[in-house]
Amino acid sequence: MKTKKEIADQLIKNYADADVVSGEFYMHEKISISISINEKTVRQGIQMFLDWDDSDAKFDLQKGKKYWKIIDK
């Protein structure tokens, strides 16, 4: 099962390789849906990334067929 830390690490790695402002970054990310990941874990991983980035951004998730899409709140 994918952990919240693995999700946060994925976002941190992608952020380090990206040329974007942190507050806008996570909005363009997609987290793959699989049987080994649930919404709670995805939310916790995204929050870990936002805490790492010292961001007070709020988000919601939208479940698609293949990905969790991060939506600005």
MMTF fields as JSON, N, C-alpha, C and O atoms, coordinates in Angstrom:
{
  "mmtfVersion": "1.0.0",
  "mmtfProducer": "UNKNOWN",
  "numBonds": 291,
  "numAtoms": 292,
  "numGroups": 73,
  "numChains": 1,
  "numModels": 1,
  "chainsPerModel": [1],
  "groupsPerChain": [73],
  "chainIdList": ["A"],
  "bondAtomList": [4, 2, 8, 6, 12, 10, 16, 14, 20, 18, 24, 22, 28, 26, 32, 30, 36, 34, 40, 38, 44, 42, 48, 46, 52, 50, 56, 54, 60, 58, 64, 62, 68, 66, 72, 70, 76, 74, 80, 78, 84, 82, 88, 86, 92, 90, 96, 94, 100, 98, 104, 102, 108, 106, 112, 110, 116, 114, 120, 118, 124, 122, 128, 126, 132, 130, 136, 134, 140, 138, 144, 142, 148, 146, 152, 150, 156, 154, 160, 158, 164, 162, 168, 166, 172, 170, 176, 174, 180, 178, 184, 182, 188, 186, 192, 190, 196, 194, 200, 198, 204, 202, 208, 206, 212, 210, 216, 214, 220, 218, 224, 222, 228, 226, 232, 230, 236, 234, 240, 238, 244, 242, 248, 246, 252, 250, 256, 254, 260, 258, 264, 262, 268, 266, 272, 270, 276, 274, 280, 278, 284, 282, 288, 286],
  "bondOrderList": [1, 1, 1, 1, 1, 1, 1, 1, 1, 1, 1, 1, 1, 1, 1, 1, 1, 1, 1, 1, 1, 1, 1, 1, 1, 1, 1, 1, 1, 1, 1, 1, 1, 1, 1, 1, 1, 1, 1, 1, 1, 1, 1, 1, 1, 1, 1, 1, 1, 1, 1, 1, 1, 1, 1, 1, 1, 1, 1, 1, 1, 1, 1, 1, 1, 1, 1, 1, 1, 1, 1, 1],
  "groupList": [{"groupName": "MET", "atomNameList": ["N", "CA", "C", "O"], "elementList": ["N", "C", "C", "O"], "formalChargeList": [0, 0, 0, 0], "bondAtomList": [1, 0, 2, 1, 3, 2], "bondOrderList": [1, 1, 2], "singleLetterCode": "M", "chemCompType": "L-PEPTIDE LINKING"}, {"groupName": "LYS", "atomNameList": ["N", "CA", "C", "O"], "elementList": ["N", "C", "C", "O"], "formalChargeList": [0, 0, 0, 0], "bondAtomList": [1, 0, 2, 1, 3, 2], "bondOrderList": [1, 1, 2], "singleLetterCode": "K", "chemCompType": "L-PEPTIDE LINKING"}, {"groupName": "THR", "atomNameList": ["N", "CA", "C", "O"], "elementList": ["N", "C", "C", "O"], "formalChargeList": [0, 0, 0, 0], "bondAtomList": [1, 0, 2, 1, 3, 2], "bondOrderList": [1, 1, 2], "singleLetterCode": "T", "chemCompType": "L-PEPTIDE LINKING"}, {"groupName": "GLU", "atomNameList": ["N", "CA", "C", "O"], "elementList": ["N", "C", "C", "O"], "formalChargeList": [0, 0, 0, 0], "bondAtomList": [1, 0, 2, 1, 3, 2], "bondOrderList": [1, 1, 2], "singleLetterCode": "E", "chemCompType": "L-PEPTIDE LINKING"}, {"groupName": "ILE", "atomNameList": ["N", "CA", "C", "O"], "elementList": ["N", "C", "C", "O"], "formalChargeList": [0, 0, 0, 0], "bondAtomList": [1, 0, 2, 1, 3, 2], "bondOrderList": [1, 1, 2], "singleLetterCode": "I", "chemCompType": "L-PEPTIDE LINKING"}, {"groupName": "ALA", "atomNameList": ["N", "CA", "C", "O"], "elementList": ["N", "C", "C", "O"], "formalChargeList": [0, 0, 0, 0], "bondAtomList": [1, 0, 2, 1, 3, 2], "bondOrderList": [1, 1, 2], "singleLetterCode": "A", "chemCompType": "L-PEPTIDE LINKING"}, {"groupName": "ASP", "atomNameList": ["N", "CA", "C", "O"], "elementList": ["N", "C", "C", "O"], "formalChargeList": [0, 0, 0, 0], "bondAtomList": [1, 0, 2, 1, 3, 2], "bondOrderList": [1, 1, 2], "singleLetterCode": "D", "chemCompType": "L-PEPTIDE LINKING"}, {"groupName": "GLN", "atomNameList": ["N", "CA", "C", "O"], "elementList": ["N", "C", "C", "O"], "formalChargeList": [0, 0, 0, 0], "bondAtomList": [1, 0, 2, 1, 3, 2], "bondOrderList": [1, 1, 2], "singleLetterCode": "Q", "chemCompType": "L-PEPTIDE LINKING"}, {"groupName": "LEU", "atomNameList": ["N", "CA", "C", "O"], "elementList": ["N", "C", "C", "O"], "formalChargeList": [0, 0, 0, 0], "bondAtomList": [1, 0, 2, 1, 3, 2], "bondOrderList": [1, 1, 2], "singleLetterCode": "L", "chemCompType": "L-PEPTIDE LINKING"}, {"groupName": "ASN", "atomNameList": ["N", "CA", "C", "O"], "elementList": ["N", "C", "C", "O"], "formalChargeList": [0, 0, 0, 0], "bondAtomList": [1, 0, 2, 1, 3, 2], "bondOrderList": [1, 1, 2], "singleLetterCode": "N", "chemCompType": "L-PEPTIDE LINKING"}, {"groupName": "TYR", "atomNameList": ["N", "CA", "C", "O"], "elementList": ["N", "C", "C", "O"], "formalChargeList": [0, 0, 0, 0], "bondAtomList": [1, 0, 2, 1, 3, 2], "bondOrderList": [1, 1, 2], "singleLetterCode": "Y", "chemCompType": "L-PEPTIDE LINKING"}, {"groupName": "VAL", "atomNameList": ["N", "CA", "C", "O"], "elementList": ["N", "C", "C", "O"], "formalChargeList": [0, 0, 0, 0], "bondAtomList": [1, 0, 2, 1, 3, 2], "bondOrderList": [1, 1, 2], "singleLetterCode": "V", "chemCompType": "L-PEPTIDE LINKING"}, {"groupName": "SER", "atomNameList": ["N", "CA", "C", "O"], "elementList": ["N", "C", "C", "O"], "formalChargeList": [0, 0, 0, 0], "bondAtomList": [1, 0, 2, 1, 3, 2], "bondOrderList": [1, 1, 2], "singleLetterCode": "S", "chemCompType": "L-PEPTIDE LINKING"}, {"groupName": "GLY", "atomNameList": ["N", "CA", "C", "O"], "elementList": ["N", "C", "C", "O"], "formalChargeList": [0, 0, 0, 0], "bondAtomList": [1, 0, 2, 1, 3, 2], "bondOrderList": [1, 1, 2], "singleLetterCode": "G", "chemCompType": "PEPTIDE LINKING"}, {"groupName": "PHE", "atomNameList": ["N", "CA", "C", "O"], "elementList": ["N", "C", "C", "O"], "formalChargeList": [0, 0, 0, 0], "bondAtomList": [1, 0, 2, 1, 3, 2], "bondOrderList": [1, 1, 2], "singleLetterCode": "F", "chemCompType": "L-PEPTIDE LINKING"}, {"groupName": "HIS", "atomNameList": ["N", "CA", "C", "O"], "elementList": ["N", "C", "C", "O"], "formalChargeList": [0, 0, 0, 0], "bondAtomList": [1, 0, 2, 1, 3, 2], "bondOrderList": [1, 1, 2], "singleLetterCode": "H", "chemCompType": "L-PEPTIDE LINKING"}, {"groupName": "ARG", "atomNameList": ["N", "CA", "C", "O"], "elementList": ["N", "C", "C", "O"], "formalChargeList": [0, 0, 0, 0], "bondAtomList": [1, 0, 2, 1, 3, 2], "bondOrderList": [1, 1, 2], "singleLetterCode": "R", "chemCompType": "L-PEPTIDE LINKING"}, {"groupName": "TRP", "atomNameList": ["N", "CA", "C", "O"], "elementList": ["N", "C", "C", "O"], "formalChargeList": [0, 0, 0, 0], "bondAtomList": [1, 0, 2, 1, 3, 2], "bondOrderList": [1, 1, 2], "singleLetterCode": "W", "chemCompType": "L-PEPTIDE LINKING"}],
  "groupTypeList": [0, 1, 2, 1, 1, 3, 4, 5, 6, 7, 8, 4, 1, 9, 10, 5, 6, 5, 6, 11, 11, 12, 13, 3, 14, 10, 0, 15, 3, 1, 4, 12, 4, 12, 4, 12, 4, 9, 3, 1, 2, 11, 16, 7, 13, 4, 7, 0, 14, 8, 6, 17, 6, 6, 12, 6, 5, 1, 14, 6, 8, 7, 1, 13, 1, 1, 10, 17, 1, 4, 4, 6, 1],
  "groupIdList": [1, 2, 3, 4, 5, 6, 7, 8, 9, 10, 11, 12, 13, 14, 15, 16, 17, 18, 19, 20, 21, 22, 23, 24, 25, 26, 27, 28, 29, 30, 31, 32, 33, 34, 35, 36, 37, 38, 39, 40, 41, 42, 43, 44, 45, 46, 47, 48, 49, 50, 51, 52, 53, 54, 55, 56, 57, 58, 59, 60, 61, 62, 63, 64, 65, 66, 67, 68, 69, 70, 71, 72, 73],
  "secStructList": [7, 7, 7, 2, 2, 2, 2, 2, 2, 2, 2, 2, 2, 2, 2, 2, 6, 7, 7, 1, 7, 2, 2, 2, 2, 4, 4, 4, 7, 3, 3, 3, 7, 7, 6, 6, 7, 7, 2, 2, 2, 2, 2, 2, 2, 2, 2, 2, 2, 2, 2, 2, 6, 6, 7, 7, 7, 7, 3, 3, 3, 3, 3, 7, 1, 1, 3, 3, 3, 3, 3, 3, 7],
  "xCoordList": [0.839, 0.0, 0.886, 1.858, 0.55, 1.293, 0.978, -0.177, 2.002, 1.818, 1.725, 2.079, 1.244, 1.166, 2.558, 2.707, 3.575, 4.943, 5.402, 6.075, 5.05, 5.426, 4.743, 5.339, 3.505, 2.805, 3.474, 3.733, 3.755, 4.432, 5.8, 6.172, 6.549, 7.865, 7.756, 8.591, 6.712, 6.49, 6.253, 6.821, 5.418, 5.125, 6.369, 6.628, 7.13, 8.357, 9.354, 9.957, 9.537, 10.466, 10.023, 10.831, 8.726, 8.221, 8.355, 8.673, 8.117, 8.239, 9.689, 9.945, 10.627, 12.048, 12.486, 13.384, 11.859, 12.201, 11.38, 11.615, 10.43, 9.52, 9.949, 10.644, 9.523, 9.792, 8.464, 7.978, 7.888, 6.604, 6.619, 7.488, 5.649, 5.47, 4.804, 3.898, 5.228, 4.731, 3.219, 2.609, 2.605, 1.162, 0.398, -0.743, 1.002, 0.352, 0.729, 0.008, 1.831, 2.376, 1.416, 1.121, 0.936, 0.19, -1.117, -1.674, -1.615, -2.86, -2.735, -3.739, -1.521, -1.313, -0.913, -0.68, -0.832, -0.432, -1.624, -2.757, -1.348, -2.353, -1.75, -0.578, -2.54, -2.107, -2.852, -4.082, -2.113, -2.701, -3.598, -3.242, -4.755, -5.677, -5.323, -5.129, -5.247, -5.033, -5.712, -6.152, -5.801, -6.456, -5.643, -6.147, -4.397, -3.537, -3.466, -2.574, -4.384, -4.361, -5.797, -6.654, -6.045, -7.398, -7.362, -6.291, -8.527, -8.631, -7.977, -7.305, -8.164, -7.582, -6.058, -5.455, -5.445, -3.99, -3.523, -2.512, -4.261, -3.91, -3.979, -3.063, -5.059, -5.207, -4.063, -3.503, -3.726, -2.652, -1.306, -0.508, -1.052, 0.2, 0.302, 1.361, -0.8, -0.807, -0.591, 0.157, -1.241, -1.065, 0.371, 0.91, 0.998, 2.411, 3.274, 4.186, 2.988, 3.727, 3.494, 4.448, 2.237, 1.937, 2.594, 3.064, 2.634, 3.319, 4.821, 5.441, 5.401, 6.831, 7.126, 8.174, 6.192, 6.359, 5.92, 5.936, 5.532, 5.018, 3.871, 3.762, 3.028, 1.899, 0.626, 0.397, -0.198, -1.49, -2.606, -3.778, -2.24, -3.214, -4.212, -3.879, -5.428, -6.498, -6.803, -6.682, -7.196, -7.454, -8.601, -9.007, -9.103, -10.068, -9.624, -8.727, -10.232, -9.88, -11.092, -12.228, -10.828, -11.862, -11.376, -10.277, -12.189, -11.797, -12.172, -13.334, -11.166, -11.397, -11.288, -11.285, -11.197, -11.089, -9.7, -9.558, -8.665, -7.294, -6.501, -5.472, -6.975, -6.193, -7.069, -8.255, -6.455, -7.031, -6.572, -5.374, -7.496, -7.168, -7.291, -8.29, -6.272, -6.255, -6.935, -6.593, -7.901, -8.684, -8.45, -8.416, -8.29, -8.114, -9.438, -10.512, -9.339, -10.523, -10.611, -11.548],
  "yCoordList": [-1.184, 0.0, 1.251, 1.333, 2.189, 3.44, 4.245, 4.331, 4.828, 5.564, 7.065, 7.563, 7.775, 9.233, 9.835, 10.841, 9.23, 9.73, 9.582, 10.468, 8.483, 8.279, 9.313, 9.793, 9.651, 10.685, 12.035, 12.764, 12.375, 13.639, 13.684, 14.712, 12.591, 12.541, 12.746, 13.422, 12.154, 12.341, 13.816, 14.347, 14.478, 15.892, 16.752, 17.688, 16.437, 17.198, 17.043, 18.026, 15.822, 15.585, 16.343, 16.997, 16.247, 16.945, 18.454, 19.154, 18.959, 20.384, 20.85, 21.918, 20.04, 20.397, 20.47, 21.24, 19.677, 19.654, 20.641, 20.773, 21.331, 22.204, 23.671, 24.076, 24.435, 25.87, 26.602, 27.292, 26.434, 27.046, 27.586, 27.249, 28.423, 28.947, 27.861, 27.183, 27.687, 26.58, 26.568, 25.5, 27.713, 27.759, 27.273, 26.829, 27.347, 26.893, 25.464, 24.793, 24.997, 23.707, 22.541, 21.812, 22.377, 21.165, 21.07, 19.979, 22.178, 22.186, 21.432, 20.985, 21.289, 20.633, 19.174, 18.481, 18.715, 17.334, 16.399, 16.78, 15.178, 14.123, 12.939, 12.612, 12.311, 11.135, 9.933, 9.903, 8.974, 7.799, 7.036, 6.816, 6.642, 5.834, 4.37, 3.908, 3.671, 2.233, 1.598, 2.3, 0.3, -0.359, -0.234, -0.512, 0.18, 0.257, 1.663, 1.945, 2.542, 3.902, 4.384, 4.169, 5.034, 5.542, 7.058, 7.654, 7.667, 9.122, 9.696, 10.726, 9.049, 9.54, 9.62, 10.607, 8.584, 8.555, 9.646, 10.301, 9.848, 10.902, 12.261, 13.072, 12.509, 13.799, 14.024, 15.117, 12.993, 13.118, 13.38, 14.172, 12.736, 12.954, 14.359, 14.983, 14.863, 16.238, 17.219, 18.186, 16.979, 17.875, 17.838, 18.874, 16.672, 16.585, 17.449, 18.133, 17.42, 18.262, 19.735, 20.512, 20.13, 21.533, 21.975, 23.108, 21.103, 21.42, 21.585, 22.498, 20.71, 20.796, 22.125, 22.733, 22.563, 23.801, 25.04, 26.15, 24.856, 25.949, 26.7, 27.921, 25.953, 26.537, 26.378, 25.342, 27.422, 27.328, 27.112, 27.347, 26.668, 26.417, 25.353, 24.436, 25.485, 24.513, 23.81, 24.402, 22.553, 21.788, 20.816, 20.522, 20.333, 19.254, 18.266, 18.565, 17.108, 16.087, 15.754, 15.757, 15.466, 14.977, 13.65, 13.566, 12.627, 11.303, 11.141, 11.273, 10.853, 10.55, 9.056, 8.28, 8.653, 7.222, 6.682, 5.528, 7.514, 7.032, 7.823, 7.352, 9.028, 9.904, 10.614, 10.846, 10.958, 11.926, 13.286, 13.504, 14.193, 15.536, 16.476, 16.456, 17.289, 18.226, 19.514, 20.086, 19.968, 21.161, 22.214, 21.895, 23.461, 24.574, 24.835, 24.749, 25.152, 25.475, 26.951, 27.409],
  "zCoordList": [0.0, 0.0, 0.0, 0.751, -0.823, -0.883, 0.374, 0.79, 0.971, 2.215, 1.977, 0.907, 2.989, 2.889, 2.703, 2.01, 3.311, 3.143, 1.699, 1.173, 1.054, -0.353, -1.249, -2.213, -0.933, -1.704, -1.479, -2.436, -0.225, 0.076, -0.603, -1.17, -0.552, -1.2, -2.709, -3.311, -3.324, -4.76, -5.073, -6.028, -4.273, -4.501, -4.27, -5.026, -3.234, -2.945, -4.081, -4.511, -4.574, -5.682, -6.931, -7.591, -7.248, -8.435, -8.272, -9.233, -7.067, -6.795, -6.964, -7.519, -6.48, -6.59, -8.048, -8.388, -8.908, -10.328, -11.157, -12.358, -10.547, -11.278, -11.184, -10.252, -12.155, -12.177, -11.98, -12.876, -10.781, -10.47, -9.052, -8.248, -8.765, -7.414, -6.577, -7.062, -5.356, -4.527, -4.39, -4.456, -4.203, -4.034, -5.245, -5.118, -6.415, -7.638, -7.975, -8.713, -7.455, -7.861, -7.681, -8.627, -6.464, -6.163, -6.938, -7.067, -7.452, -8.212, -9.534, -10.088, -10.039, -11.324, -11.164, -12.155, -9.954, -9.694, -9.771, -9.477, -10.171, -10.16, -9.419, -9.605, -8.597, -7.859, -8.443, -8.46, -8.908, -9.54, -8.568, -7.41, -9.06, -8.273, -8.479, -9.603, -7.391, -7.467, -6.269, -5.359, -6.262, -5.136, -3.848, -2.759, -3.976, -2.792, -2.197, -1.396, -2.571, -2.026, -1.839, -2.696, -0.713, -0.479, -0.304, -0.184, -0.29, -0.23, 1.028, 0.96, 2.152, 3.405, 3.303, 3.722, 2.748, 2.594, 1.644, 1.896, 0.542, -0.423, 0.263, 0.131, 0.991, 1.702, 2.695, 2.769, 3.444, 4.431, 3.75, 4.25, 2.634, 1.901, 1.349, 1.416, 0.801, 0.279, 1.42, 1.274, 2.556, 3.699, 4.204, 4.594, 4.205, 4.596, 3.675, 4.139, 2.372, 1.432, 1.75, 1.801, 1.964, 2.252, 3.555, 3.651, 4.554, 5.814, 5.573, 6.119, 4.762, 4.418, 3.73, 3.95, 2.9, 2.13, 2.92, 2.389, 4.172, 5.01, 4.328, 4.436, 3.629, 2.909, 3.729, 4.354, 3.715, 4.383, 3.363, 3.659, 2.169, 1.105, 1.535, 2.286, 1.052, 1.311, -0.008, -1.081, 0.083, -1.129, -0.93, 0.194, -2.031, -2.023, -3.084, -3.873, -3.113, -4.097, -4.942, -4.466, -6.201, -7.096, -7.663, -8.21, -7.53, -7.995, -9.466, -9.849, -10.27, -11.664, -11.878, -10.922, -13.137, -13.435, -13.132, -12.728, -13.327, -13.143, -12.106, -11.623, -11.76, -10.888, -9.877, -10.109, -8.739, -7.825, -8.331, -8.511, -8.561, -9.009, -7.81, -7.091, -7.61, -6.484, -6.92, -7.955, -6.126, -6.449, -5.366, -4.177, -5.781, -4.846, -4.129, -4.724, -2.851, -2.059, -1.803, -1.149]
}
